[in-house]
Amino acid sequence: MSDDRTPESTIESTPGQGRTPEAERIEPAAPEEFGLVQVWWGDGKGKTTATLGMGMRAAGHGYRVHMLQFMKGGAASVEAVRGEYNAIAALPGISYENLGHYGWHGMADGSDEADHEAQAQAGLERARDLLEAADEADLGEPIDLDAEPEAGMHMLILDEVLYAADRGLLSADDVLDLVDAKPDDLELILSGSHAEPDYLADRADLITNVRKVKHPIDDGQRARRGTEF
């Protein structure tokens, strides 16, 4: 079957009629179609990177975004300052906090294992508080870009929460309870874990397996500033 459309008519049917979008000033706004549960898991690099990218995109539209990190640590080659924290601090509408121990549970990195569990539980309580704050907010309306997360948010990223559950620091039921507590209009993003979180199969709207095909770490490459932290 032939396509009778001309290049001109094809361009006219696309958003922007083929014009390159230009950056606009970020003003507080409210999303029209948020409310899904996303899951990002797998043994490949890029889960946090992907969720941060979505957070940046949402913030660019004027939506209020907050990221709560569980267990975000690393080996000796990872420095105490992470590039994403500096970038978030410079962007309007997106904020972060880290309640995880600096170091990875079960990795014999010198960090205290009992403290990992305490920190994960603190993260769980904080996530519950953030979901309650979002439930009390009117997510159909703009939220001040500089507002504290207690004023609500349109997108909540729980980074490495699945890893905490995978390591037994939280339970699958803990994660499911967070999903159940999600307000209808909040976009909830859960990331982490090399093991598939089967318990979320029927509860998530989007599930992405970030699969490793090849990684330089297998050849001894250490974490690099600007790519891994």
JOSUL-V959921 format. One record per residue. N is the residue number from 1. SS is DSSP state (~ for helix, > for strand, _ for the rest). D_CENTER is the distance of its C-alpha to the mean C-alpha in Angstrom with 1 decimal. Layout:
n=N ss=SS d_center=D_CENTER
n=N ss=SS d_center=D_CENTER
This chain:
n=1 ss=_ d_center=43.1
n=2 ss=_ d_center=43.2
n=3 ss=_ d_center=40.8
n=4 ss=_ d_center=43.0
n=5 ss=_ d_center=40.4
n=6 ss=_ d_center=41.1
n=7 ss=~ d_center=38.5
n=8 ss=~ d_center=39.0
n=9 ss=~ d_center=38.3
n=10 ss=~ d_center=35.2
n=11 ss=~ d_center=33.8
n=12 ss=~ d_center=34.9
n=13 ss=_ d_center=32.8
n=14 ss=_ d_center=29.5
n=15 ss=~ d_center=27.3
n=16 ss=~ d_center=28.9
n=17 ss=~ d_center=32.0
n=18 ss=~ d_center=31.0
n=19 ss=_ d_center=30.6
n=20 ss=_ d_center=27.9
n=21 ss=_ d_center=25.4
n=22 ss=_ d_center=25.8
n=23 ss=_ d_center=23.4
n=24 ss=_ d_center=23.9
n=25 ss=_ d_center=23.7
n=26 ss=_ d_center=20.5
n=27 ss=_ d_center=21.7
n=28 ss=_ d_center=20.1
n=29 ss=_ d_center=19.7
n=30 ss=_ d_center=18.5
n=31 ss=_ d_center=17.0
n=32 ss=_ d_center=19.5
n=33 ss=_ d_center=17.6
n=34 ss=_ d_center=14.3
n=35 ss=_ d_center=14.3
n=36 ss=_ d_center=12.9
n=37 ss=> d_center=11.0
n=38 ss=> d_center=8.9
n=39 ss=> d_center=9.2
n=40 ss=> d_center=8.6
n=41 ss=> d_center=11.3
n=42 ss=_ d_center=14.3
n=43 ss=_ d_center=16.5
n=44 ss=_ d_center=15.6
n=45 ss=_ d_center=14.0
n=46 ss=_ d_center=11.0
n=47 ss=~ d_center=8.1
n=48 ss=~ d_center=6.1
n=49 ss=~ d_center=8.2
n=50 ss=~ d_center=7.4
n=51 ss=~ d_center=3.7
n=52 ss=~ d_center=5.5
n=53 ss=~ d_center=8.3
n=54 ss=~ d_center=7.4
n=55 ss=~ d_center=6.8
n=56 ss=~ d_center=10.0
n=57 ss=~ d_center=11.7
n=58 ss=~ d_center=11.3
n=59 ss=~ d_center=12.5
n=60 ss=~ d_center=15.2
n=61 ss=_ d_center=16.5
n=62 ss=_ d_center=16.9
n=63 ss=_ d_center=14.3
n=64 ss=_ d_center=13.1
n=65 ss=> d_center=9.4
n=66 ss=> d_center=8.5
n=67 ss=> d_center=6.2
n=68 ss=> d_center=8.1
n=69 ss=> d_center=8.5
n=70 ss=_ d_center=11.1
n=71 ss=_ d_center=13.6
n=72 ss=_ d_center=12.4
n=73 ss=_ d_center=15.9
n=74 ss=_ d_center=18.0
n=75 ss=_ d_center=21.6
n=76 ss=_ d_center=24.3
n=77 ss=_ d_center=23.5
n=78 ss=_ d_center=20.2
n=79 ss=_ d_center=21.0
n=80 ss=_ d_center=20.1
n=81 ss=_ d_center=18.6
n=82 ss=_ d_center=15.4
n=83 ss=~ d_center=15.4
n=84 ss=~ d_center=11.9
n=85 ss=~ d_center=13.2
n=86 ss=~ d_center=16.2
n=87 ss=~ d_center=14.7
n=88 ss=~ d_center=12.6
n=89 ss=~ d_center=15.9
n=90 ss=~ d_center=17.7
n=91 ss=_ d_center=15.7
n=92 ss=_ d_center=16.6
n=93 ss=_ d_center=14.4
n=94 ss=> d_center=11.2
n=95 ss=> d_center=11.4
n=96 ss=> d_center=10.1
n=97 ss=> d_center=11.9
n=98 ss=> d_center=12.5
n=99 ss=_ d_center=14.7
n=100 ss=_ d_center=14.9
n=101 ss=_ d_center=18.1
n=102 ss=_ d_center=18.4
n=103 ss=_ d_center=19.2
n=104 ss=_ d_center=18.4
n=105 ss=_ d_center=20.1
n=106 ss=_ d_center=22.9
n=107 ss=_ d_center=23.1
n=108 ss=_ d_center=26.3
n=109 ss=_ d_center=25.0
n=110 ss=_ d_center=27.1
n=111 ss=_ d_center=24.6
n=112 ss=_ d_center=25.9
n=113 ss=~ d_center=24.7
n=114 ss=~ d_center=25.6
n=115 ss=~ d_center=23.6
n=116 ss=~ d_center=20.4
n=117 ss=~ d_center=21.1
n=118 ss=~ d_center=21.9
n=119 ss=~ d_center=18.7
n=120 ss=~ d_center=16.6
n=121 ss=~ d_center=18.8
n=122 ss=~ d_center=18.3
n=123 ss=~ d_center=14.5
n=124 ss=~ d_center=15.3
n=125 ss=~ d_center=17.7
n=126 ss=~ d_center=15.4
n=127 ss=~ d_center=12.9
n=128 ss=~ d_center=16.0
n=129 ss=~ d_center=17.2
n=130 ss=~ d_center=14.2
n=131 ss=~ d_center=14.5
n=132 ss=~ d_center=18.2
n=133 ss=~ d_center=17.9
n=134 ss=~ d_center=16.1
n=135 ss=~ d_center=18.8
n=136 ss=~ d_center=21.4
n=137 ss=_ d_center=20.3
n=138 ss=_ d_center=21.4
n=139 ss=_ d_center=18.3
n=140 ss=_ d_center=20.8
n=141 ss=_ d_center=21.7
n=142 ss=_ d_center=20.3
n=143 ss=_ d_center=19.0
n=144 ss=_ d_center=20.2
n=145 ss=_ d_center=17.9
n=146 ss=_ d_center=19.1
n=147 ss=_ d_center=19.0
n=148 ss=_ d_center=17.8
n=149 ss=~ d_center=14.9
n=150 ss=~ d_center=17.9
n=151 ss=~ d_center=18.9
n=152 ss=_ d_center=16.0
n=153 ss=_ d_center=13.0
n=154 ss=_ d_center=12.4
n=155 ss=> d_center=8.6
n=156 ss=> d_center=7.0
n=157 ss=> d_center=3.6
n=158 ss=> d_center=5.7
n=159 ss=> d_center=5.3
n=160 ss=_ d_center=8.7
n=161 ss=~ d_center=10.0
n=162 ss=~ d_center=11.5
n=163 ss=~ d_center=13.1
n=164 ss=~ d_center=14.6
n=165 ss=~ d_center=16.0
n=166 ss=~ d_center=17.2
n=167 ss=_ d_center=19.1
n=168 ss=_ d_center=20.7
n=169 ss=_ d_center=19.4
n=170 ss=_ d_center=18.1
n=171 ss=_ d_center=19.5
n=172 ss=~ d_center=18.4
n=173 ss=~ d_center=20.0
n=174 ss=~ d_center=17.8
n=175 ss=~ d_center=14.7
n=176 ss=~ d_center=16.8
n=177 ss=~ d_center=18.0
n=178 ss=~ d_center=14.6
n=179 ss=~ d_center=14.3
n=180 ss=~ d_center=17.9
n=181 ss=_ d_center=17.3
n=182 ss=_ d_center=14.9
n=183 ss=_ d_center=16.9
n=184 ss=_ d_center=17.8
n=185 ss=_ d_center=16.4
n=186 ss=_ d_center=12.9
n=187 ss=> d_center=10.0
n=188 ss=> d_center=8.2
n=189 ss=> d_center=5.2
n=190 ss=> d_center=6.4
n=191 ss=> d_center=6.4
n=192 ss=_ d_center=9.5
n=193 ss=_ d_center=13.3
n=194 ss=_ d_center=16.0
n=195 ss=_ d_center=17.7
n=196 ss=_ d_center=17.2
n=197 ss=_ d_center=16.1
n=198 ss=~ d_center=19.1
n=199 ss=~ d_center=19.0
n=200 ss=~ d_center=16.2
n=201 ss=_ d_center=18.2
n=202 ss=_ d_center=19.8
n=203 ss=_ d_center=17.2
n=204 ss=_ d_center=14.3
n=205 ss=_ d_center=14.9
n=206 ss=> d_center=13.0
n=207 ss=> d_center=12.9
n=208 ss=> d_center=12.6
n=209 ss=> d_center=14.4
n=210 ss=_ d_center=13.8
n=211 ss=_ d_center=17.4
n=212 ss=_ d_center=19.2
n=213 ss=_ d_center=22.4
n=214 ss=_ d_center=23.4
n=215 ss=_ d_center=22.0
n=216 ss=~ d_center=24.1
n=217 ss=~ d_center=23.4
n=218 ss=~ d_center=25.8
n=219 ss=~ d_center=28.5
n=220 ss=_ d_center=27.8
n=221 ss=_ d_center=25.6
n=222 ss=_ d_center=23.9
n=223 ss=_ d_center=20.5
n=224 ss=_ d_center=21.0
n=225 ss=_ d_center=20.3
n=226 ss=_ d_center=18.2
n=227 ss=_ d_center=16.8
n=228 ss=_ d_center=15.6
n=229 ss=_ d_center=15.4
